[in-house]
């Protein structure tokens, strides 16, 4: 999972870096009454802009509070390491840090575990404050990079309240939001869709007529996608790769422009299994043995 966390941090940083730079430049000064614009995408410091909201999806083998907190802390650590690696050599550790971070958990046990773990992370130059989701929503104002960890579908109204009414930071991230795989009530589709998925790696298991097949769905946005988003173009084009596990490796067997449904995955895996089936290979071999029909007479 460490490689997935690293890749997730790389993709996330490409999108949040401009907003972190903006926060760094404005730190120590009073907020200007005039909005600050960068290529039409950064309109203000508030969390109201959907262009500053991103989503990351990384699988967990267990959903305990400790495991959830460990994932969130590992993600933050990797995100800061990626930012330091991308910063000029002359930059101070503080300038290359994440700055202020608001880390919010929907699960109380995860929030408690993270509160104990955060001081040991060694995030030099960054200040991480841990909150429970309900508690965060009761604050008059919160700032910094916002990371909301494992919110459930039942929490989406609180997430909307937090990002629209309470949070006043540079960029917001959901980590493993439950609505990645479950529907939300119609009135909350707008808030769900305001988060651009920048990295997703989700294992899948398909039971078909040719047996059980294991694989994954992967979305990993890159530099060109981040530039496209910053320049204020239409929605970032997505290429969801469908991977099948074979011989301990993942092989791409399909691709979709939107998040694939269960039906999409079943069809893609079925076609891939049929194409690689010994029966299919035998049928092709037999066809090649058959004499060609002479159409000249």
C-alpha positions in Angstrom: 0.0 0.0 0.0 3.0 2.3 0.5 3.4 2.7 -3.3 -0.3 3.6 -3.7 0.1 6.2 -1.0 3.1 7.6 -2.8 1.3 7.8 -6.1 -1.7 9.3 -4.5 0.4 12.0 -2.9 2.1 12.8 -6.2 -1.2 13.2 -8.0 -2.7 15.2 -5.2 0.3 17.6 -4.9 0.1 18.5 -8.6 -3.4 19.9 -8.0 -3.0 21.5 -4.5 0.5 23.0 -5.0 -0.8 26.3 -6.5 -3.2 26.8 -3.6 -0.5 25.9 -1.0 1.8 28.5 -2.7 -0.9 31.1 -2.5 -1.4 30.4 1.2 2.3 30.6 1.8 2.6 34.0 0.1 -0.3 35.4 2.0 0.7 34.1 5.4 1.6 36.9 7.8 -0.6 39.4 6.0 -4.2 40.3 6.5 -6.5 38.9 3.9 -7.1 41.3 1.0 -10.7 42.4 0.4 -10.0 41.8 -3.3 -10.1 38.3 -4.6 -6.9 36.7 -5.9 -7.1 35.1 -9.3 -4.7 32.6 -10.9 -5.7 31.6 -14.4 -9.4 32.0 -13.3 -9.3 29.1 -11.0 -8.4 30.6 -7.6 -11.2 33.0 -6.8 -10.8 33.4 -3.1 -9.5 31.9 0.1 -12.8 30.2 1.0 -13.7 26.6 0.5 -16.6 27.5 -1.8 -14.8 26.9 -5.1 -15.2 23.4 -6.5 -11.9 23.9 -8.4 -10.1 23.6 -5.1 -11.6 20.3 -4.0 -10.1 16.9 -4.7 -10.7 13.3 -3.8 -8.3 10.4 -3.1 -9.3 6.7 -2.9 -6.9 4.1 -1.4 -8.0 0.7 -0.3 -7.8 -0.4 3.4 -7.7 -4.1 4.4 -9.6 -3.2 7.6 -11.7 -0.2 8.6 -10.6 0.1 12.2 -10.0 3.6 13.7 -6.3 2.8 14.0 -6.0 1.6 10.4 -7.8 4.7 9.2 -5.6 7.1 11.2 -2.5 5.3 10.0 -3.5 5.8 6.4 -4.3 9.5 6.9 -1.0 10.1 8.7 1.0 8.2 6.0 -0.8 10.2 3.3 0.1 13.5 5.0 3.7 12.4 5.5 4.1 11.4 1.8 2.4 14.6 0.7 4.9 16.7 2.6 7.8 14.6 1.3 6.6 15.0 -2.2 6.3 18.8 -1.8 9.8 19.0 -0.3 11.2 16.9 -3.2 9.5 19.2 -5.7 10.8 22.4 -4.0 14.0 24.3 -5.0 17.1 23.2 -3.1 17.3 26.7 -1.6 13.8 26.5 -0.1 13.7 26.3 3.7 12.0 23.3 5.3 9.2 25.5 6.4 8.6 26.9 2.9 8.4 23.4 1.6 6.0 22.2 4.3 2.3 21.8 4.1 1.7 24.7 6.5 -1.5 24.5 8.5 -3.5 21.3 8.0 -7.0 20.6 9.3 -7.4 16.8 9.6 -11.0 15.8 10.1 -12.3 12.3 10.8 -15.8 11.1 10.6 -14.9 8.2 13.0 -14.2 9.2 16.7 -11.8 6.3 17.2 -9.8 7.3 14.2 -9.7 10.9 15.4 -8.4 9.8 18.8 -5.7 7.5 17.2 -4.6 10.3 14.8 -4.3 12.8 17.7 -1.8 10.5 19.4 0.1 9.8 16.2 0.4 13.2 14.6 3.0 14.6 17.0 5.3 11.7 16.1 5.2 12.3 12.3 8.0 14.9 12.2 6.2 17.2 9.8 8.7 20.1 10.2 7.1 23.4 9.3 3.5 22.0 9.4 0.9 22.4 12.1 -1.7 19.6 12.0 -4.9 20.0 14.0 -7.1 16.9 14.4 -10.9 17.2 14.7 -14.0 15.0 14.7 -16.3 15.9 11.8 -19.2 17.0 14.0 -16.9 19.0 16.3 -15.3 20.7 13.3 -18.7 21.8 12.0 -19.4 23.5 15.3 -16.3 25.8 14.9 -16.8 29.4 13.7 -13.9 29.1 11.3 -11.2 26.6 10.3 -8.3 27.2 7.9 -5.4 25.4 6.3 -5.3 22.5 3.9 -8.4 20.4 4.8 -8.3 16.6 4.7 -11.5 14.8 5.5 -11.0 11.1 6.2 -13.5 8.3 5.5 -16.7 10.3 5.6 -19.7 8.1 5.1 -22.7 8.8 2.9 -24.6 9.6 6.1 -22.0 12.3 6.8 -22.3 14.2 3.5 -24.5 16.9 4.9 -21.9 17.7 7.6 -19.2 17.7 4.9 -21.2 20.2 2.9 -21.6 22.4 6.0 -17.9 22.2 6.8 -16.6 23.1 3.3 -19.2 25.7 2.6 -19.7 27.5 5.9 -16.8 26.8 8.3 -13.6 26.1 6.4 -11.6 29.0 4.9 -8.5 27.3 3.6 -6.7 26.9 0.3 -7.8 23.4 -0.8 -9.9 20.5 0.5 -9.3 16.7 0.1 -11.5 13.8 0.8 -9.7 10.5 1.6 -11.7 7.4 1.1 -15.2 9.0 1.0 -17.8 6.2 1.2 -19.7 7.8 -1.7 -17.0 6.7 -4.1 -18.9 3.3 -4.2 -22.3 4.2 -2.9 -25.0 6.5 -4.2 -25.9 9.7 -2.3 -29.3 11.5 -2.0 -30.1 13.6 -5.0 -29.8 16.9 -3.0 -26.1 16.1 -2.2 -24.9 15.1 -5.7 -23.6 18.7 -6.3 -21.3 18.5 -3.2 -20.2 15.0 -4.1 -19.4 16.0 -7.7 -17.5 19.2 -6.6 -14.6 16.9 -5.5 -12.3 16.0 -8.5 -10.9 12.5 -8.1 -7.2 12.8 -8.7 -6.2 9.2 -7.6 -8.1 6.1 -7.1 -7.0 2.5 -6.7 -9.9 0.2 -5.9 -9.6 -3.7 -5.9 -12.3 -5.6 -7.6 -13.4 -9.2 -7.7 -15.7 -10.5 -10.5 -17.4 -13.9 -10.4 -18.2 -14.7 -14.0 -19.0 -17.8 -16.0 -15.3 -18.5 -16.5 -14.6 -18.3 -12.8 -13.6 -15.7 -10.3 -11.3 -12.9 -11.5 -9.3 -10.4 -9.3 -8.2 -7.0 -10.4 -8.5 -3.3 -9.7 -9.7 0.0 -11.1 -7.1 2.7 -11.4 -7.3 6.5 -12.0 -4.1 8.5 -11.6 -4.1 12.1 -12.9 -0.8 13.7 -13.9 0.8 17.0 -14.8 -1.1 17.6 -18.0 -4.4 17.1 -16.1 -3.4 19.5 -13.4 -2.4 22.2 -15.9 -5.7 21.7 -17.7 -7.5 22.3 -14.4 -5.6 25.4 -13.5 -6.1 26.9 -16.9 -9.9 26.9 -16.3 -10.8 24.4 -19.0 -13.7 22.0 -18.9 -13.7 19.1 -16.6 -10.5 17.1 -16.5 -10.7 14.1 -18.9 -10.6 10.9 -17.0 -9.2 7.6 -18.1 -10.2 4.8 -15.6 -8.0 1.8 -16.3 -9.4 -1.7 -15.7 -6.6 -4.0 -14.5 -6.7 -7.8 -14.1 -4.4 -9.6 -11.8 -2.5 -12.4 -13.6 0.6 -14.1 -12.4 1.1 -11.6 -9.5 1.0 -8.7 -11.9 -1.7 -6.2 -13.0 -2.4 -6.2 -16.7 -4.7 -3.5 -18.3 -7.7 -5.1 -20.0 -9.9 -2.1 -20.5 -10.5 1.6 -20.0 -13.5 3.9 -19.5 -14.0 7.7 -19.5 -16.1 7.6 -16.4 -16.0 5.6 -13.2 -16.9 2.0 -14.4 -20.1 0.4 -13.0 -20.3 -3.2 -11.9 -21.9 -4.0 -15.2 -19.0 -2.4 -17.0 -16.4 -4.4 -15.0 -18.2 -7.6 -15.6 -18.3 -7.1 -19.3 -14.7 -6.0 -19.6 -13.5 -9.0 -17.4 -15.7 -11.4 -19.4 -14.3 -10.2 -22.7 -10.7 -10.3 -21.4 -11.2 -13.8 -20.0 -12.8 -15.0 -23.2 -10.0 -13.6 -25.3 -7.4 -15.4 -23.2 -9.3 -18.6 -22.8 -7.7 -21.8 -24.1 -11.0 -22.6 -25.8 -10.8 -19.4 -27.7 -7.2 -20.1 -28.7 -8.2 -23.6 -29.8 -11.1 -22.3 -31.9 -8.8 -19.9 -33.6 -6.3 -22.7 -34.2 -9.0 -24.9 -35.8 -10.1 -22.1 -38.0 -6.6 -21.7 -39.3 -6.5 -25.4 -40.1 -9.7 -25.2 -42.1 -9.1 -24.9 -45.9 -9.9 -21.5 -47.3 -13.0 -21.3 -49.4 -12.1 -20.7 -53.1 -14.2 -17.9 -54.4 -12.6 -17.8 -57.8 -15.0 -20.4 -59.3 
